[in-house]
Amino acid sequence: MIKLKNEIDKKAALYKLHKQAEKIYENAWQSKLQINAFMEGAKTLLNLLCLPYIEK
């Protein structure tokens, strides 16, 4: 189980993740494409984490 804070600053988190992606992919082939793919995954994850918990 992952325990998170009740609230996160999505903009700050995405900024930090973008900086991390730039470090990871700075020497990669098509680095901008790699960074964009990384950020799409990060945005998708943050959006999933924002969904309310619904018990089935």
Secondary structure, DSSP 8 states (H G I E B T S, - for coil): -----S---HHHHHHHHHHHHHHHTTTSTTHHHHHHHHHHHHHHHHHHHTS-----
